[in-house]
């Protein structure tokens, strides 16, 4: 008996019924993102049955990886206005590619923050509604609260994963995206740390993770939201840290912890009683001296960034960024915070009807990857003048470039990025050592020359 | 998505109607009797269970794989894809969705070979005929036919809660848990929500252990008729098992089973 696996008629029938992504959508030359997750294209329906933009994500590699499976499985079930909506899945049998169809989100917090940082460097004000940061935070919390109450942890929250809708029916709406790492957390089948040795980008990683916590929790997502909130208020990643050994599977990360203590101060035993139980606590005691951080506190850090310690924003930030995960506020409590009942109230459209100052996403060309290294050489001089933190973990997004470009109304045009200044795109490893000044110091110096209170304009 | 069953694809798309099942199975039931059809599914549930145990998967993953398998054939004839290929494919997909970690392709195939050779040689004389590329191709068809609904709710969690509520009894939980495992050999996972299945299995366990929990069951706010239907399915399975010798019959059933046909050669 030679077994025959699949019925020919069945195969033919499903082939005929199957809709191909390339038959339904125009997206050629419209790549807007590239990263470890794959490629994202901006697409339009070929039959013009609507004039909306769609995002088509071609998942990296072939077939169904575990993260592709998780993303499909979870997004198929989730429905919330602040969580990205999976419209459809396309399976391309010939090249074994998996495509996910989403609504297109024109903006994300990575680009928005980068735009503000660049504006700050050029001392140009950005006109945005007063309540924008508050609206953004509220909607992030709303989306995460939905995920958490459905027993889903995001585990990889960072500005690049917080999308914001552009013009259209959902204008200015936050969409939490990139759920590839998300997982259900009631009744975990395996200790979580066994599955993904490195999950949350270091800058947004909660201290308990850096100290070897074996299980992810809601509190870990909340810490990341605190980091994003601080970054929205100041335009700087609050726990920025050089990160050349990102591929390590060891959760303990000395430099990142040092950075956190430099901002927050070293945790007192009374503030975080269970710190003693952390797997890496002995290493912590060995590597760190409390006395090095006596002058550090979140109050001082934020005060340097013109966020007053008696403001409601600061009080909420402090509760999101509590070192002890058990004391950290929940998304539900955070949404009840006085910050959100104080004027200006949060709005559904985070831009509150005002013109959107941020550029649209640009198309990437296929040879951007190669250009990148050349550009690094030629642009280093410029870049070093406005030395900004490098976000190496999201190099893909950096290619999308926040610099202004005149092609916004002509999406068909392919844009070359060479010659443009890409302030964020610096690989610290490519720079002379002397240029690798500590980001924090640099920022303090920078702020001394800064006359405007940036956060008021943001 | 363990949070909200009522908004899940399981509830909205995959609780089927008995009449739907009868209609979809029309082709297969023109070749096989209902009992023969059921026996074939009992056999492949055992294949999935044994493969899963061999791969050291948790029961939750095995149960999800079994439901994928049943969902596929609830919409398709047995002839569309050889169930001997679909069974390991369901295991492969479920282990990724349930985050057990990806099973390596070679380990999956070698486990299939060992299991078929050592545990199911009474059904298959030849060795397991499929390779990784077959499983991968089959996986795409499976995902399409599941309409990408991959999160499956199982009766195990509600069962734990119910037993806890009765007053923690190890013996009752163990038996009811096994009845839930047995229920995977019936159609109940296609027809009823998991919490009802849990109650039905618990009721059977109580009867077997001669525990009088009538008052406790009466206080549950459930459709008692549905619970009785579920219990009936499972009792029918037990009745069938009394007289059924799989080792004797299965070869005949497998040869009678509708099979995939190649393209017409001409």
Contacts between the chains, C-beta under 8 A, distances in Angstrom:
chain1	res1	chain2	res2	distance
A	1	B	125	7.9
A	1	B	126	6.1
A	2	B	129	7.1
A	3	B	82	5.6
A	3	B	84	6.7
A	3	B	85	7.7
A	3	B	126	7.9
A	3	B	129	4.5
A	3	B	130	7.5
A	4	B	82	6.9
A	4	B	259	6.8
A	4	B	260	4.7
A	4	B	261	7.2
A	4	B	262	5.7
A	5	B	81	6.7
A	5	B	82	5.2
A	5	B	85	5.0
A	5	B	130	6.5
A	5	B	134	5.4
A	5	B	137	8.0
A	5	B	138	6.9
A	5	B	260	6.4
A	6	B	80	7.1
A	6	B	81	5.3
A	6	B	82	7.4
A	6	B	85	7.9
A	6	B	137	7.7
A	6	B	138	7.3
A	6	B	141	7.4
A	6	B	260	5.4
A	7	B	77	8.0
A	7	B	79	5.3
A	7	B	80	5.0
A	7	B	81	7.2
A	7	B	260	3.8
A	7	B	261	5.6
A	8	B	260	7.5
A	8	B	261	6.0
A	8	B	262	5.5
A	8	B	263	4.3
A	8	B	264	7.7
A	9	B	261	6.9
A	10	B	76	7.1
A	10	B	77	7.9
A	10	B	79	7.5
A	10	B	80	4.0
A	10	B	81	7.3
A	10	B	260	7.3
A	14	B	141	6.7
A	14	B	144	6.8
A	18	B	144	7.3
A	63	B	136	5.7
A	63	B	139	7.4
A	64	B	93	7.3
A	64	B	96	6.7
A	64	B	139	6.2
A	64	B	140	8.0
A	64	B	143	7.0
A	65	B	96	7.8
A	65	B	102	7.7
A	66	B	96	4.6
A	66	B	99	7.1
A	66	B	101	7.4
A	66	B	102	5.1
A	69	B	93	7.1
A	69	B	96	4.1
A	69	B	97	5.2
A	69	B	150	6.8
A	70	B	96	7.6
A	70	B	97	7.0
A	70	B	99	6.9
A	72	B	143	7.9
A	72	B	148	5.5
A	72	B	150	6.5
A	73	B	1	7.9
A	73	B	97	4.9
A	73	B	148	7.9
A	73	B	150	3.8
A	73	B	151	5.3
A	74	B	1	6.5
A	74	B	151	7.4
A	76	B	9	5.9
A	76	B	148	5.1
A	76	B	149	6.0
A	76	B	150	6.6
A	76	B	151	7.1
A	77	B	1	4.1
A	77	B	7	7.6
A	77	B	8	5.6
A	77	B	9	6.0
A	77	B	151	5.3
A	78	B	1	7.2
A	79	B	7	6.9
A	89	B	143	7.7
A	89	B	148	5.0
A	91	B	140	4.9
A	91	B	143	6.5
A	91	B	144	6.2
A	93	B	137	7.7
A	93	B	140	5.8
A	96	B	136	7.3
A	96	B	140	7.5
A	149	B	3	5.9
A	150	B	1	5.7
A	150	B	2	7.6
A	150	B	3	3.5
A	150	B	4	5.9
A	151	B	1	7.1
A	151	B	2	4.6
A	151	B	3	4.8
A	152	B	1	6.7
A	152	B	3	7.7
A	183	B	99	5.9
A	184	B	1	6.6
A	184	B	2	5.6
A	184	B	99	7.8
A	186	B	2	5.2
A	187	B	2	7.4
A	187	B	60	7.9
A	187	B	157	6.9
A	188	B	99	7.8
A	189	B	58	5.5
A	189	B	60	6.7
A	189	B	61	7.2
A	189	B	98	6.0
A	189	B	99	6.0
A	189	B	100	5.6
A	190	B	99	6.9
A	190	B	100	6.7
A	190	B	101	6.7
A	194	B	101	7.7
A	195	B	99	6.3
A	195	B	101	6.4
